[in-house]
Amino acid sequence: MDSRDRMLIIKTGSAIHQVAELGDFDDWIRDGAGLSEERVVVCRVDEGDRLPEASEFAGAVITGSPAMVTERLPWSEQTAEWLTAAIDSGLALLGICYGHQLLAHALGGRVEPDPAGREIGTVSVKLTLDGEDDALLGLLPSVFQAQATHVESVTRLPHGAVELATSDHPANHAFRVGDMVWGVQFHPEFDEAVMRSYLEARANVIREEGLDPEALLAAVEPAERATEVLRRFAELVGLA
């Protein structure tokens, strides 16, 4: 198999242990993209794995993480440097949640605690006009449901980035740089079971922050359209 017939998953952390029986970020991303294990290489950067040459892959996905971009952890900053070089080389990228924020940070945007606080549960994501015309997100309805869980956000886009989506929170929910680099704050790889597990695990913290975990749990619903983003990315890089 030509190495460029593979996708790189840059794993920046693991999902909470309460969902271990359901899998992990890389499993869900691979399945959502419709790729076999042989066509995916996972690089665990938070555990010290060395990132390979960008030219070896058709595209790369950067996962979510329990870490915070604002912590400026050494492995995270090193990954940000790799991302800027990969973008310069023409590699197609999709950042999810932490990956979305790390891309923005790497390119000069601002990441900080979300001004509206934690966003968690099934949320409505609204495409901008640019989003409706976007190669990745344009296949979705102008308003669609997605699963989300984060406390930090991209509060200022990198120079030249195009805003593609918003939610009720004021921070950015999706952007594109150039033609083939995207960040999405929502989790297209999550299903309802994973989202419920996050809400149950975070219930006490959510309640302390003034949110209603029971109401958020009751509002969880399928978000299959958001999941289409993963298959579409695989198509755009020639893997599906």
Residue, then its C-alpha position, 0 to 999 in steps of 0.5 A: m500500500d502506498s503510504r499516501d493512501r493512509m490517514l494520520i490520526i494525531k492523538t492528543g489524549s484519550a476519552i474519559h475512562q467511563v467510555a472505554e468499552l465504547g472505544d476511543f477518539d481514534d476508533w470513532i474517527r476511523d469508523g466515522a471516516g469509513l477506513s480500515e485499521e490498515r489505512v490509519v496510523v495513530c500517533r500518540v503525541d501526548e505520550g511522546d510519539r514522534l510525528p512522521e513526515a507529513s508527505e507520507f499521508a493523504g491527510a491527518v486528523i487531530t483529536g480531542s484531549p483532556a488537556m488544555v491548549t492554554e497549558r502550552l504543554p511541551w508535546s502540544e507546542q511541538t505538535a503545533e510547530w509540526l502542524t504549521a510545517a505540514i500546512d506549508s507542505g500542503l497536507a490536508l488537516l482536520g482538527i477536532c475540539y482540542g485539535h481545532q483549538l491547536l490549529a488556531h493557536a499554531l496559526g496565530g489565533r487565540v485560544e482561551p476559556d470560553p467566555a460563555g463557560r462550558e458547552i456540553g451536550t447536543v448543540s445546534v451548530k449554524l453554518t455561516l454563508d461561507g460554511e454553506d459553500d464549504a467543501l467539507l461542511g457544505l453538505l450539511p444543513s444550515v443548522f444541524q445538531a452536533q455533540a460538544t464538550h469543551v471549556e476552552s474555545v477559539t476566541r480569535l481566528p488566525h489571520g486569513a481564516v474563514e469562519l464556517a460555523t457558530s453556536d449559541h456560544p460566542a466563540n468560533h465553532a468551525f473555520r477553514v484556512g486555505d482550501m484543505v485545513w479545517g477546525v471544528q469545535f464539535h465532536p463529529e465522532f461522538d454518538e449519543a452513548v458517548m455524549r451521555s457518558y460525558l454528561e454523567a461523568r461531569a454531572n457534579v462539575i456541570r451542576e457546580e457551574g450552574l448548568d443542569p446535567e439532567a436537562l442536558l442528558a434529556a436533550v441528548e439526541p442523534a447527530e448523524r449529520a455531523t458525523e458525515v464530516l468524517r467521511r467527507f474529509a476522507e473523500l476530499v483527501g482521496l481515501a473514500 
